[in-house]
Amino acid sequence: MIKITAQGKTITCDQGENLRRVLLKNNIDLYNGQAKMINCRGIGTCGTCALEIEGSVSEANWKDQARRSLPPHSLEKNRRLACQTKVYGDLKLTKYDGFWGEGDNIVWTAE
């Protein structure tokens, strides 16, 4: 089993699972503010599930790269869309502020 540490919790999942689904299933606050109600439900178009990932995950697909290349996101920040990410190894996650998680202030960390 793979261990994911986020928001002070350690949860487990199988290799290859979708990160967004794993986090939501385990009651991790993936979305900031109104993004909890207004998001694309995992199709990769809104960008509100962006977070910083330490660990082994799938390469960024075209949806992830395309959405993060548009404002307010930036490909220069070390963020990924959870909905477009498959888990391959143990992870430590950090969520930032802003509607899209694009901010510079940390909302929660792995610990």
Secondary structure, DSSP 8 states (H G I E B T S, - for coil): -EEEEETTEEEEE-TT-BHHHHHHHTT---S-GGGGTSS-TTSSSS-TTEEEEEEEE----HHHHHHHTSTT--TTS--EEGGG-BEEEEEEEEEESSTTS-SSSEEE---
